[in-house]
Amino acid sequence: MSNFLGEFISSVVFAVIGFALGIVGYKLFDWATPGDLGKEISDGNIAAGVALAGVFVAVALIVAAAIR
């Protein structure tokens, strides 16, 4: 049971770290691009949404590789 609890805690820690890095990646991408990315997405700019999805996938791949 102790091993399960340790694995559960480490999974939660990695999830929180991954979520935080996703937010940091979004903020960095928003800072590096002209205009307000959130406003562009809410206005229906599909290209901005696809670009942001690529950022999230890239950050997720980097975090997953770091965890392994």
C-alpha positions in Angstrom: 0.0 0.0 0.0 2.9 2.4 0.7 4.3 1.9 -2.8 0.9 2.8 -4.3 0.7 6.0 -2.2 4.2 7.1 -3.3 3.4 6.5 -6.9 0.1 8.4 -6.6 1.8 11.4 -4.9 4.5 11.4 -7.6 1.9 11.3 -10.3 0.0 14.3 -8.8 3.3 16.2 -8.5 4.2 15.6 -12.1 0.7 16.5 -13.2 0.9 19.8 -11.3 4.4 20.5 -12.7 3.1 19.7 -16.3 0.1 22.0 -15.8 2.3 24.8 -14.6 4.7 24.4 -17.5 1.8 24.4 -19.9 0.7 27.8 -18.5 4.3 29.1 -18.8 4.5 27.8 -22.4 1.2 29.6 -23.2 2.4 32.9 -21.6 5.8 32.7 -23.4 4.1 32.0 -26.8 1.6 34.8 -26.2 4.4 37.2 -25.3 6.4 36.2 -28.4 3.6 36.7 -30.8 2.1 40.0 -31.9 -1.4 40.8 -30.5 -3.4 39.1 -27.8 -3.6 35.4 -28.4 -6.6 34.9 -26.1 -8.6 37.6 -27.9 -7.7 36.1 -31.3 -8.9 32.7 -30.2 -12.1 34.0 -28.7 -12.7 36.0 -32.0 -12.6 32.7 -33.9 -9.1 32.8 -35.3 -8.6 29.1 -36.1 -5.0 29.5 -37.0 -4.2 31.0 -33.6 -6.0 28.0 -32.0 -4.0 25.5 -34.0 -0.7 27.3 -33.2 -1.6 27.3 -29.5 -2.5 23.6 -29.7 0.9 22.9 -31.2 2.5 24.8 -28.3 0.6 22.6 -25.7 1.6 19.4 -27.5 5.2 20.4 -27.7 5.3 21.3 -24.0 3.6 18.0 -23.1 6.1 16.0 -25.1 9.0 17.8 -23.4 7.5 17.2 -19.9 6.8 13.5 -20.8 10.4 13.0 -22.0 11.7 14.7 -18.8 9.6 12.4 -16.6 10.9 9.2 -18.3 
